[in-house]
Amino acid sequence: MTQRSAEAQQYHSLYRTALWKQLRLAQLAHEPLCWMCDELGIVTAANTVDHRIPHKGDHALFFDAKNLASLCPSCHSRHKQRQERGGKVVRYGADGYPVG
């Protein structure tokens, strides 16, 4: 098992807590659209709640409502995770041109 997967398993149970479920629903009600798509002028429903600052098991960051952001599955699985790994993310606007 890699170090990354061992760390992920350590705090994976936080996603099953009643407090997380409540925070997730509140975040999606407050911000129902993907913020990354919205910046590009694209309207996309969000169904994933992401941590703006990766929590890495830190309970204070994990349960901080100000650290949450709504994303669509595509942005969460591609763009956000690439950013967290230190890669460059090139996003395209509704017109098809790259957006800085």
N, C-alpha and C positions, 0 to 999 in steps of 0.2 A: 504494500500500500504506500502510495506517495505521501509526502508530508502534507501537501495541499489537501488530499482527500481525507487524511486523518483529522486535520483541523476542521474541515467541513462537517465531518461526522460529529465532532465535539459539540458544535452549537446547532446542529440541524434540529434538535428537539425544541429549540426556541420557536421555530415556525409552527409548532403544534400547540403552543400555549394559548389560553383564552385571551390574554392581553394582546398578543400579536394578531389574532384573528379580529379582535375589536379594532385595533389600530389600522389594519389593512382595509377593513370595510369603511372606516371613517375617511381614510386617505382617498379611496376610490370615489366616495361620495363627494368629497371636497374637490377633487381634481380628476374628473372622469375621462379626460383625454390624455393621450401620450404627450408629455412635454417636449420630447425630442422631435416628434412629428410636427407638433404645433409650431416650434421654432422655424420649421421649413414651410409653414403655410399649409400643411396637410392635416386634415381632421381624421384622427384615428382613435377609436375607443381603447382605453387602457384596461387591462385586466391583471397587470402585474404591479406589485409595489416593490420598489427598489430602495436601497439605502444609498443616498448621495455620497456619503463617506463610508467606505467599506467598514463594517463593524468588527470583523475578524474575532467574533465571540465576545466583544465588549458589550455588556448588557446595557450600559448607559446609551451607547450609540445605537444599539439594536432597537431599543424601545423609545427612542427620541422621535416624537412625531415631526419635529422640524427637520429631521434627517431623511424623511421619506419623500419619494417621488413616484408618480404614476407613469408607467410605460406600457407600450403595446408589446406583445410577445416578440416581434421581430427586433425592435430596438433593444429590448432586454437581452435577448440571446445573442445578438450580433454586435451591435455597437457598444453597449455598456460593458459587456464582458471583455471586449477587445481593449477598451480604454483601461480597464482595471489591470490588464496584463501588460500595459505600457505601450500598446500598439497605437498607430495613427489611425484615426477614423475619418474616412471621407464620406460625407453625407451629401445627398442630392436633393435639391428643392423640387417643388411640384413641376417646375419648368424643365427638369432634367439636368440642370447645370449644378456643378459642385458648389456647396455652401461652406464657407470658411468655418 
